[in-house]
Amino acid sequence: MPNVTAQGKTFECAQGANLRQVLLDHDIALYNGQARLINCRGIGSCGTCAVLIDGEVSAPNWKGRSRRSLPPHTSERPLRLACQTSVLGDITVTKYDRFWGQGHNLVW
C-alpha cells in the first residue's frame, strides 16, 4: 500500500485510490479559504484542489489538463487536481496559497 505524506502527516492508502478522497478521509485541509465550501466536490471543474505531487500517480486526464489550462491556473506549472489523480506509489503532496491553490506561497 502506498504512503501519502501531506500537511505533516504520513498515512497509507490503497493503490489506485483517488487522492482527493484520501486527503479528505485523513482530515487534510485540501481547500484554501472559502473553497472548503465552494468547490465542485470532485468532478474536476473548479480547480480548487490543485496540489503539487512528488511521486507515482496516474497520468493527467483530460479534465485535469483542461481545467489547469484555464486561468488562474497555467498548464506550465506542474500542479495536479487531487480529484482527478489516482495514487499509484508513495507520494508527497504540497499545497500552495490562493483560492485555487495556484499561488506560490507554501500552505503545507
N, CA, C and O atoms as a GROMACS GRO file, in nm:
protein
  432
    1MET      N    1   0.084  -0.118   0.000
    1MET     CA    2   0.000   0.000   0.000
    1MET      C    3   0.089   0.125   0.000
    1MET      O    4   0.185   0.133   0.077
    2PRO      N    5   0.057   0.221  -0.086
    2PRO     CA    6   0.137   0.342  -0.094
    2PRO      C    7   0.125   0.429   0.032
    2PRO      O    8   0.022   0.428   0.100
    3ASN      N    9   0.231   0.502   0.061
    3ASN     CA   10   0.231   0.602   0.168
    3ASN      C   11   0.207   0.739   0.107
    3ASN      O   12   0.265   0.773   0.003
    4VAL      N   13   0.122   0.818   0.170
    4VAL     CA   14   0.095   0.956   0.130
    4VAL      C   15   0.143   1.046   0.242
    4VAL      O   16   0.107   1.025   0.358
    5THR      N   17   0.224   1.147   0.209
    5THR     CA   18   0.269   1.245   0.306
    5THR      C   19   0.210   1.380   0.267
    5THR      O   20   0.232   1.428   0.156
    6ALA      N   21   0.135   1.440   0.360
    6ALA     CA   22   0.071   1.569   0.334
    6ALA      C   23   0.044   1.638   0.467
    6ALA      O   24   0.006   1.573   0.564
    7GLN      N   25   0.064   1.767   0.471
    7GLN     CA   26   0.036   1.850   0.587
    7GLN      C   27   0.102   1.794   0.713
    7GLN      O   28   0.044   1.798   0.821
    8GLY      N   29   0.225   1.743   0.699
    8GLY     CA   30   0.300   1.691   0.812
    8GLY      C   31   0.258   1.554   0.860
    8GLY      O   32   0.309   1.506   0.962
    9LYS      N   33   0.167   1.489   0.790
    9LYS     CA   34   0.119   1.356   0.827
    9LYS      C   35   0.159   1.256   0.719
    9LYS      O   36   0.168   1.291   0.601
   10THR      N   37   0.182   1.131   0.759
   10THR     CA   38   0.205   1.022   0.663
   10THR      C   39   0.108   0.910   0.696
   10THR      O   40   0.094   0.870   0.811
   11PHE      N   41   0.042   0.858   0.592
   11PHE     CA   42  -0.057   0.752   0.612
   11PHE      C   43  -0.062   0.667   0.486
   11PHE      O   44  -0.014   0.709   0.380
   12GLU      N   45  -0.119   0.549   0.497
   12GLU     CA   46  -0.131   0.456   0.384
   12GLU      C   47  -0.266   0.473   0.316
   12GLU      O   48  -0.364   0.519   0.376
   13CYS      N   49  -0.268   0.434   0.190
   13CYS     CA   50  -0.394   0.427   0.116
   13CYS      C   51  -0.386   0.311   0.018
   13CYS      O   52  -0.277   0.258  -0.007
   14ALA      N   53  -0.497   0.273  -0.035
   14ALA     CA   54  -0.500   0.167  -0.136
   14ALA      C   55  -0.438   0.216  -0.265
   14ALA      O   56  -0.454   0.333  -0.302
   15GLN      N   57  -0.366   0.130  -0.335
   15GLN     CA   58  -0.312   0.166  -0.465
   15GLN      C   59  -0.429   0.193  -0.560
   15GLN      O   60  -0.523   0.114  -0.568
   16GLY      N   61  -0.422   0.305  -0.631
   16GLY     CA   62  -0.529   0.344  -0.722
   16GLY      C   63  -0.635   0.432  -0.659
   16GLY      O   64  -0.730   0.472  -0.726
   17ALA      N   65  -0.620   0.461  -0.529
   17ALA     CA   66  -0.719   0.544  -0.460
   17ALA      C   67  -0.718   0.687  -0.513
   17ALA      O   68  -0.614   0.738  -0.556
   18ASN      N   69  -0.834   0.750  -0.510
   18ASN     CA   70  -0.848   0.890  -0.551
   18ASN      C   71  -0.782   0.979  -0.446
   18ASN      O   72  -0.815   0.972  -0.328
   19LEU      N   73  -0.688   1.063  -0.490
   19LEU     CA   74  -0.611   1.146  -0.396
   19LEU      C   75  -0.698   1.242  -0.317
   19LEU      O   76  -0.677   1.258  -0.197
   20ARG      N   77  -0.795   1.304  -0.380
   20ARG     CA   78  -0.884   1.397  -0.307
   20ARG      C   79  -0.952   1.325  -0.191
   20ARG      O   80  -0.952   1.376  -0.079
   21GLN      N   81  -1.007   1.210  -0.217
   21GLN     CA   82  -1.079   1.137  -0.113
   21GLN      C   83  -0.985   1.090  -0.003
   21GLN      O   84  -1.021   1.095   0.115
   22VAL      N   85  -0.867   1.046  -0.040
   22VAL     CA   86  -0.767   1.003   0.059
   22VAL      C   87  -0.732   1.119   0.152
   22VAL      O   88  -0.728   1.102   0.274
   23LEU      N   89  -0.706   1.236   0.095
   23LEU     CA   90  -0.670   1.352   0.177
   23LEU      C   91  -0.784   1.393   0.269
   23LEU      O   92  -0.762   1.418   0.388
   24LEU      N   93  -0.904   1.400   0.217
   24LEU     CA   94  -1.019   1.437   0.299
   24LEU      C   95  -1.046   1.333   0.408
   24LEU      O   96  -1.080   1.370   0.521
   25ASP      N   97  -1.030   1.205   0.377
   25ASP     CA   98  -1.051   1.099   0.476
   25ASP      C   99  -0.953   1.107   0.592
   25ASP      O  100  -0.980   1.057   0.701
   26HIS      N  101  -0.837   1.170   0.568
   26HIS     CA  102  -0.736   1.184   0.672
   26HIS      C  103  -0.730   1.326   0.729
   26HIS      O  104  -0.628   1.367   0.785
   27ASP      N  105  -0.839   1.400   0.714
   27ASP     CA  106  -0.852   1.535   0.770
   27ASP      C  107  -0.743   1.631   0.725
   27ASP      O  108  -0.697   1.715   0.802
   28ILE      N  109  -0.703   1.619   0.599
   28ILE     CA  110  -0.607   1.712   0.541
   28ILE      C  111  -0.685   1.831   0.486
   28ILE      O  112  -0.784   1.812   0.415
   29ALA      N  113  -0.641   1.951   0.516
   29ALA     CA  114  -0.708   2.074   0.472
   29ALA      C  115  -0.674   2.100   0.325
   29ALA      O  116  -0.588   2.182   0.294
   30LEU      N  117  -0.743   2.031   0.236
   30LEU     CA  118  -0.715   2.037   0.093
   30LEU      C  119  -0.753   2.171   0.031
   30LEU      O  120  -0.687   2.216  -0.064
   31TYR      N  121  -0.856   2.234   0.081
   31TYR     CA  122  -0.907   2.357   0.020
   31TYR      C  123  -0.865   2.480   0.099
   31TYR      O  124  -0.861   2.477   0.222
   32ASN      N  125  -0.834   2.587   0.027
   32ASN     CA  126  -0.796   2.714   0.088
   32ASN      C  127  -0.919   2.802   0.108
   32ASN      O  128  -1.001   2.814   0.017
   33GLY      N  129  -0.930   2.864   0.224
   33GLY     CA  130  -1.036   2.961   0.249
   33GLY      C  131  -1.175   2.910   0.219
   33GLY      O  132  -1.212   2.800   0.259
   34GLN      N  133  -1.252   2.992   0.147
   34GLN     CA  134  -1.390   2.958   0.116
   34GLN      C  135  -1.405   2.844   0.016
   34GLN      O  136  -1.516   2.795  -0.007
   35ALA      N  137  -1.294   2.800  -0.043
   35ALA     CA  138  -1.301   2.685  -0.134
   35ALA      C  139  -1.346   2.559  -0.060
   35ALA      O  140  -1.389   2.462  -0.122
   36ARG      N  141  -1.335   2.561   0.073
   36ARG     CA  142  -1.388   2.448   0.152
   36ARG      C  143  -1.538   2.433   0.130
   36ARG      O  144  -1.591   2.322   0.135
   37LEU      N  145  -1.605   2.544   0.106
   37LEU     CA  146  -1.749   2.544   0.085
   37LEU      C  147  -1.788   2.548  -0.062
   37LEU      O  148  -1.888   2.489  -0.104
   38ILE      N  149  -1.706   2.617  -0.140
   38ILE     CA  150  -1.738   2.639  -0.281
   38ILE      C  151  -1.637   2.560  -0.364
   38ILE      O  152  -1.533   2.613  -0.403
   39ASN      N  153  -1.669   2.434  -0.392
   39ASN     CA  154  -1.586   2.352  -0.480
   39ASN      C  155  -1.676   2.255  -0.554
   39ASN      O  156  -1.794   2.242  -0.521
   40CYS      N  157  -1.622   2.188  -0.652
   40CYS     CA  158  -1.704   2.103  -0.739
   40CYS      C  159  -1.727   1.962  -0.683
   40CYS      O  160  -1.790   1.880  -0.749
   41ARG      N  161  -1.677   1.935  -0.564
   41ARG     CA  162  -1.698   1.805  -0.497
   41ARG      C  163  -1.636   1.688  -0.574
   41ARG      O  164  -1.682   1.574  -0.564
   42GLY      N  165  -1.530   1.719  -0.651
   42GLY     CA  166  -1.454   1.612  -0.712
   42GLY      C  167  -1.481   1.580  -0.857
   42GLY      O  168  -1.434   1.477  -0.907
   43ILE      N  169  -1.554   1.665  -0.927
   43ILE     CA  170  -1.581   1.635  -1.068
   43ILE      C  171  -1.479   1.698  -1.164
   43ILE      O  172  -1.486   1.676  -1.285
   44GLY      N  173  -1.385   1.774  -1.110
   44GLY     CA  174  -1.277   1.828  -1.192
   44GLY      C  175  -1.305   1.958  -1.261
   44GLY      O  176  -1.229   1.996  -1.351
   45SER      N  177  -1.410   2.029  -1.224
   45SER     CA  178  -1.445   2.151  -1.295
   45SER      C  179  -1.398   2.280  -1.228
   45SER      O  180  -1.386   2.382  -1.296
   46CYS      N  181  -1.369   2.278  -1.097
   46CYS     CA  182  -1.338   2.405  -1.031
   46CYS      C  183  -1.188   2.434  -1.020
   46CYS      O  184  -1.147   2.549  -1.031
   47GLY      N  185  -1.107   2.334  -0.998
   47GLY     CA  186  -0.962   2.354  -0.988
   47GLY      C  187  -0.912   2.393  -0.850
   47GLY      O  188  -0.794   2.425  -0.836
   48THR      N  189  -0.997   2.392  -0.748
   48THR     CA  190  -0.954   2.437  -0.615
   48THR      C  191  -0.873   2.332  -0.538
   48THR      O  192  -0.816   2.364  -0.434
   49CYS      N  193  -0.868   2.209  -0.586
   49CYS     CA  194  -0.792   2.104  -0.519
   49CYS      C  195  -0.653   2.087  -0.580
   49CYS      O  196  -0.592   1.981  -0.567
   50ALA      N  197  -0.603   2.191  -0.647
   50ALA     CA  198  -0.472   2.184  -0.712
   50ALA      C  199  -0.362   2.168  -0.608
   50ALA      O  200  -0.356   2.242  -0.510
   51VAL      N  201  -0.275   2.071  -0.633
   51VAL     CA  202  -0.162   2.042  -0.543
   51VAL      C  203  -0.040   2.006  -0.628
   51VAL      O  204  -0.052   1.972  -0.745
   52LEU      N  205   0.076   2.014  -0.566
   52LEU     CA  206   0.199   1.967  -0.627
   52LEU      C  207   0.226   1.828  -0.571
   52LEU      O  208   0.219   1.808  -0.450
   53ILE      N  209   0.257   1.733  -0.657
   53ILE     CA  210   0.276   1.595  -0.614
   53ILE      C  211   0.414   1.548  -0.656
   53ILE      O  212   0.455   1.564  -0.771
   54ASP      N  213   0.485   1.488  -0.560
   54ASP     CA  214   0.612   1.424  -0.589
   54ASP      C  215   0.594   1.276  -0.564
   54ASP      O  216   0.569   1.235  -0.450
   55GLY      N  217   0.605   1.195  -0.667
   55GLY     CA  218   0.587   1.052  -0.653
   55GLY      C  219   0.502   0.997  -0.766
   55GLY      O  220   0.471   1.066  -0.863
   56GLU      N  221   0.464   0.870  -0.751
   56GLU     CA  222   0.396   0.799  -0.858
   56GLU      C  223   0.244   0.810  -0.850
   56GLU      O  224   0.182   0.760  -0.756
   57VAL      N  225   0.188   0.878  -0.948
   57VAL     CA  226   0.043   0.893  -0.960
   57VAL      C  227   0.001   0.868  -1.104
   57VAL      O  228   0.086   0.855  -1.192
   58SER      N  229  -0.128   0.861  -1.127
   58SER     CA  230  -0.182   0.842  -1.262
   58SER      C  231  -0.143   0.958  -1.353
   58SER      O  232  -0.113   1.068  -1.307
   59ALA      N  233  -0.143   0.931  -1.481
   59ALA     CA  234  -0.117   1.036  -1.580
   59ALA      C  235  -0.231   1.137  -1.577
   59ALA      O  236  -0.345   1.100  -1.547
   60PRO      N  237  -0.203   1.263  -1.607
   60PRO     CA  238  -0.310   1.362  -1.610
   60PRO      C  239  -0.418   1.325  -1.711
   60PRO      O  240  -0.387   1.287  -1.824
   61ASN      N  241  -0.544   1.335  -1.670
   61ASN     CA  242  -0.653   1.306  -1.764
   61ASN      C  243  -0.699   1.436  -1.831
   61ASN      O  244  -0.649   1.544  -1.800
   62TRP      N  245  -0.793   1.424  -1.922
   62TRP     CA  246  -0.837   1.541  -1.999
   62TRP      C  247  -0.902   1.647  -1.910
   62TRP      O  248  -0.887   1.767  -1.937
   63LYS      N  249  -0.975   1.605  -1.806
   63LYS     CA  250  -1.039   1.704  -1.717
   63LYS      C  251  -0.934   1.786  -1.644
   63LYS      O  252  -0.943   1.909  -1.639
   64GLY      N  253  -0.835   1.719  -1.588
   64GLY     CA  254  -0.729   1.789  -1.517
   64GLY      C  255  -0.649   1.880  -1.608
   64GLY      O  256  -0.621   1.994  -1.572
   65ARG      N  257  -0.614   1.833  -1.725
   65ARG     CA  258  -0.538   1.914  -1.821
   65ARG      C  259  -0.620   2.035  -1.865
   65ARG      O  260  -0.568   2.146  -1.874
   66SER      N  261  -0.747   2.012  -1.894
   66SER     CA  262  -0.833   2.122  -1.940
   66SER      C  263  -0.848   2.230  -1.835
   66SER      O  264  -0.831   2.348  -1.864
   67ARG      N  265  -0.880   2.190  -1.711
   67ARG     CA  266  -0.902   2.289  -1.606
   67ARG      C  267  -0.775   2.366  -1.572
   67ARG      O  268  -0.780   2.486  -1.548
   68ARG      N  269  -0.661   2.297  -1.571
   68ARG     CA  270  -0.535   2.364  -1.540
   68ARG      C  271  -0.486   2.452  -1.654
   68ARG      O  272  -0.392   2.530  -1.635
   69SER      N  273  -0.547   2.442  -1.770
   69SER     CA  274  -0.508   2.530  -1.881
   69SER      C  275  -0.584   2.662  -1.878
   69SER      O  276  -0.556   2.752  -1.957
   70LEU      N  277  -0.681   2.674  -1.787
   70LEU     CA  278  -0.762   2.795  -1.776
   70LEU      C  279  -0.720   2.879  -1.656
   70LEU      O  280  -0.682   2.824  -1.553
   71PRO      N  281  -0.727   3.013  -1.668
   71PRO     CA  282  -0.694   3.098  -1.554
   71PRO      C  283  -0.781   3.068  -1.434
   71PRO      O  284  -0.897   3.030  -1.452
   72PRO      N  285  -0.730   3.082  -1.316
   72PRO     CA  286  -0.600   3.137  -1.282
   72PRO      C  287  -0.487   3.037  -1.290
   72PRO      O  288  -0.372   3.071  -1.260
   73HIS      N  289  -0.515   2.913  -1.329
   73HIS     CA  290  -0.408   2.814  -1.343
   73HIS      C  291  -0.334   2.836  -1.473
   73HIS      O  292  -0.376   2.913  -1.560
   74THR      N  293  -0.222   2.767  -1.485
   74THR     CA  294  -0.146   2.767  -1.609
   74THR      C  295  -0.091   2.628  -1.631
   74THR      O  296  -0.045   2.563  -1.536
   75SER      N  297  -0.096   2.582  -1.752
   75SER     CA  298  -0.051   2.446  -1.781
   75SER      C  299   0.100   2.429  -1.769
   75SER      O  300   0.149   2.316  -1.766
   76GLU      N  301   0.175   2.540  -1.761
   76GLU     CA  302   0.320   2.530  -1.745
   76GLU      C  303   0.360   2.489  -1.604
   76GLU      O  304   0.468   2.434  -1.584
   77ARG      N  305   0.275   2.514  -1.508
   77ARG     CA  306   0.304   2.479  -1.368
   77ARG      C  307   0.265   2.334  -1.344
   77ARG      O  308   0.158   2.292  -1.389
   78PRO      N  309   0.348   2.256  -1.275
   78PRO     CA  310   0.322   2.111  -1.261
   78PRO      C  311   0.221   2.074  -1.152
   78PRO      O  312   0.238   1.971  -1.086
   79LEU      N  313   0.119   2.154  -1.133
   79LEU     CA  314   0.016   2.121  -1.034
   79LEU      C  315  -0.078   2.016  -1.092
   79LEU      O  316  -0.091   2.001  -1.213
   80ARG      N  317  -0.143   1.945  -1.003
   80ARG     CA  318  -0.242   1.844  -1.042
   80ARG      C  319  -0.369   1.867  -0.962
   80ARG      O  320  -0.364   1.922  -0.852
   81LEU      N  321  -0.482   1.827  -1.016
   81LEU     CA  322  -0.607   1.830  -0.941
   81LEU      C  323  -0.616   1.700  -0.862
   81LEU      O  324  -0.614   1.592  -0.919
   82ALA      N  325  -0.625   1.712  -0.731
   82ALA     CA  326  -0.630   1.592  -0.645
   82ALA      C  327  -0.749   1.505  -0.682
   82ALA      O  328  -0.741   1.383  -0.674
   83CYS      N  329  -0.860   1.566  -0.722
   83CYS     CA  330  -0.981   1.490  -0.754
   83CYS      C  331  -0.967   1.408  -0.882
   83CYS      O  332  -1.046   1.316  -0.904
   84GLN      N  333  -0.871   1.438  -0.963
   84GLN     CA  334  -0.852   1.369  -1.090
   84GLN      C  335  -0.723   1.286  -1.091
   84GLN      O  336  -0.671   1.251  -1.197
   85THR      N  337  -0.672   1.256  -0.972
   85THR     CA  338  -0.543   1.187  -0.959
   85THR      C  339  -0.559   1.061  -0.876
   85THR      O  340  -0.620   1.063  -0.769
   86SER      N  341  -0.503   0.951  -0.925
   86SER     CA  342  -0.501   0.825  -0.852
   86SER      C  343  -0.360   0.802  -0.796
   86SER      O  344  -0.261   0.827  -0.865
   87VAL      N  345  -0.352   0.755  -0.674
   87VAL     CA  346  -0.225   0.727  -0.607
   87VAL      C  347  -0.177   0.589  -0.652
   87VAL      O  348  -0.247   0.490  -0.634
   88LEU      N  349  -0.056   0.584  -0.710
   88LEU     CA  350  -0.002   0.456  -0.757
   88LEU      C  351   0.117   0.408  -0.675
   88LEU      O  352   0.147   0.289  -0.673
   89GLY      N  353   0.184   0.500  -0.607
   89GLY     CA  354   0.300   0.468  -0.525
   89GLY      C  355   0.314   0.572  -0.416
   89GLY      O  356   0.225   0.654  -0.397
   90ASP      N  357   0.425   0.568  -0.343
   90ASP     CA  358   0.449   0.665  -0.236
   90ASP      C  359   0.456   0.806  -0.294
   90ASP      O  360   0.523   0.829  -0.395
   91ILE      N  361   0.386   0.900  -0.229
   91ILE     CA  362   0.385   1.038  -0.277
   91ILE      C  363   0.397   1.136  -0.161
   91ILE      O  364   0.366   1.105  -0.046
   92THR      N  365   0.443   1.256  -0.196
   92THR     CA  366   0.441   1.371  -0.106
   92THR      C  367   0.359   1.479  -0.175
   92THR      O  368   0.381   1.509  -0.292
   93VAL      N  369   0.265   1.536  -0.101
   93VAL     CA  370   0.173   1.635  -0.157
   93VAL      C  371   0.199   1.770  -0.092
   93VAL      O  372   0.214   1.780   0.030
   94THR      N  373   0.205   1.875  -0.174
   94THR     CA  374   0.229   2.011  -0.128
   94THR      C  375   0.114   2.100  -0.174
   94THR      O  376   0.069   2.090  -0.288
   95LYS      N  377   0.067   2.186  -0.084
   95LYS     CA  378  -0.042   2.278  -0.115
   95LYS      C  379   0.008   2.422  -0.110
   95LYS      O  380   0.082   2.459  -0.019
   96TYR      N  381  -0.033   2.502  -0.209
   96TYR     CA  382   0.004   2.643  -0.213
   96TYR      C  383  -0.116   2.732  -0.186
   96TYR      O  384  -0.230   2.685  -0.183
   97ASP      N  385  -0.091   2.859  -0.165
   97ASP     CA  386  -0.195   2.955  -0.127
   97ASP      C  387  -0.279   2.999  -0.247
   97ASP      O  388  -0.263   2.949  -0.358
   98ARG      N  389  -0.367   3.092  -0.221
   98ARG     CA  390  -0.465   3.149  -0.311
   98ARG      C  391  -0.587   3.058  -0.318
   98ARG      O  392  -0.579   2.941  -0.282
   99PHE      N  393  -0.696   3.109  -0.364
   99PHE     CA  394  -0.824   3.037  -0.364
   99PHE      C  395  -0.814   2.902  -0.434
   99PHE      O  396  -0.861   2.800  -0.381
  100TRP      N  397  -0.754   2.900  -0.553
  100TRP     CA  398  -0.745   2.777  -0.632
  100TRP      C  399  -0.617   2.699  -0.604
  100TRP      O  400  -0.589   2.601  -0.673
  101GLY      N  401  -0.538   2.741  -0.506
  101GLY     CA  402  -0.412   2.674  -0.479
  101GLY      C  403  -0.306   2.706  -0.583
  101GLY      O  404  -0.205   2.636  -0.593
  102GLN      N  405  -0.328   2.812  -0.660
  102GLN     CA  406  -0.238   2.846  -0.768
  102GLN      C  407  -0.127   2.943  -0.727
  102GLN      O  408  -0.044   2.982  -0.809
  103GLY      N  409  -0.125   2.982  -0.599
  103GLY     CA  410  -0.024   3.076  -0.552
  103GLY      C  411   0.115   3.015  -0.547
  103GLY      O  412   0.136   2.902  -0.590
  104HIS      N  413   0.209   3.092  -0.494
  104HIS     CA  414   0.347   3.046  -0.486
  104HIS      C  415   0.397   3.036  -0.342
  104HIS      O  416   0.511   2.996  -0.318
  105ASN      N  417   0.311   3.072  -0.247
  105ASN     CA  418   0.348   3.060  -0.105
  105ASN      C  419   0.296   2.928  -0.050
  105ASN      O  420   0.180   2.891  -0.069
  106LEU      N  421   0.384   2.858   0.017
  106LEU     CA  422   0.354   2.727   0.073
  106LEU      C  423   0.249   2.736   0.185
  106LEU      O  424   0.263   2.817   0.277
  107VAL      N  425   0.145   2.654   0.178
  107VAL     CA  426   0.046   2.642   0.285
  107VAL      C  427   0.084   2.523   0.373
  107VAL      O  428   0.088   2.534   0.495
  108TRP      N  429   0.112   2.411   0.309
  108TRP     CA  430   0.165   2.292   0.375
  108TRP      C  431   0.238   2.204   0.276
  108TRP      O  432   0.290   2.099   0.312
   0.00000   0.00000   0.00000
